[in-house]
Amino acid sequence: MELLREVAHVSGKSGLYRILKPGRAGAIVESLDDKREKTMLGPTARVSVLKDISIFTQDPNTNLALGDVMMSVHAHFADKPLPNAKTASDYEMADFMALVAPDYDTERVYLSDVRKLINWYNIVAKNLPQAFEVPEKTETAQADQEAQ
């Protein structure tokens, strides 16, 4: 999920954006939708890079990385439809989350967060499917592992 380093959510805007060129004066981003619009964000824009987002767990000392949760979603739903984030019941959202992140904190992870996770997963799966590809080990890395 290294591609999540270049994908961000911008507060106050819907959807996700690919960071094309970060800088001190802001960043140039491209929307991850069919339009692929490029926008300049100012230095005061609140940008959350998906790689830095995590989900609360029952253990207050640990969190689940969003990338790991998205990989779990992909493992469970790669060939099945996800619950509809707009029309699914609260129970369906809770069941979905319990399946993909069994240890999530039910009190600190709100249903709106689960709906956002589903929307973000759909955007990434549609526009960056390579994010879910597991990199193959190189021959030297495999040989090193076998030697140990």
C-alpha positions, -999 to 999 in steps of 0.1 A, spaced: 0 0 0 29 23 -7 7 42 -32 -12 56 -2 17 80 3 6 99 -27 -32 98 -20 -48 123 3 -81 136 15 -86 174 16 -108 187 43 -139 204 29 -137 186 -4 -152 153 -14 -133 124 -28 -96 117 -28 -67 133 -45 -33 122 -58 -5 145 -46 15 154 -77 39 181 -64 41 190 -27 59 222 -17 61 249 9 36 271 -8 10 242 -10 6 213 -33 -7 204 -67 -32 176 -66 -52 156 -91 -87 144 -83 -91 106 -83 -123 105 -104 -132 105 -141 -125 142 -145 -89 141 -132 -89 178 -124 -57 194 -112 -59 219 -84 -34 240 -64 -39 238 -27 -27 266 -5 -4 261 25 -34 264 49 -53 235 33 -59 206 57 -45 176 38 -46 141 53 -24 116 36 -40 81 37 -7 65 47 -8 84 79 -44 76 89 -52 47 113 -82 32 129 -86 29 167 -85 -6 182 -96 -20 215 -60 -17 228 -54 20 235 -17 16 227 -22 3 191 -40 14 160 -46 -3 126 -31 14 96 -57 24 70 -37 6 44 -39 -27 63 -76 -23 67 -80 -16 30 -60 -47 22 -83 -67 45 -114 -52 27 -98 -62 -6 -91 -98 7 -127 -102 18 -145 -83 -10 -123 -84 -41 -150 -103 -60 -181 -93 -40 -198 -60 -37 -193 -39 -5 -222 -26 15 -236 6 0 -222 34 22 -253 55 16 -281 30 21 -266 2 43 -280 -1 79 -260 6 110 -259 -31 116 -245 -38 82 -218 -12 87 -209 -27 121 -208 -63 107 -187 -51 78 -162 -35 101 -161 -65 124 -152 -86 94 -124 -65 80 -110 -52 114 -122 -75 142 -103 -56 169 -116 -21 160 -129 1 188 -167 2 185 -169 33 206 -143 55 190 -148 44 153 -181 60 142 -204 47 115 -195 78 95 -159 67 96 -169 32 83 -189 49 55 -159 70 46 -137 39 46 -160 22 21 -161 53 -1 -123 57 0 -118 20 -7 -141 22 -38 -122 52 -51 -88 36 -46 -100 2 -61 -114 19 -91 -86 45 -98 -55 28 -83 -61 -9 -85 -23 -15 -85 -24 -4 -48 -37 -38 -39 -11 -58 -57 13 -76 -34 48 -70 -46 67 -101 -56 98 -110 -36 130 -107 -56 151 -139 -60 178 -125 -37 153 -117 -10 138 -152 -13 173 -168 -12 182 -147 19 150 -159 37 156 -195 28 191 -193 41 179 -182 75 
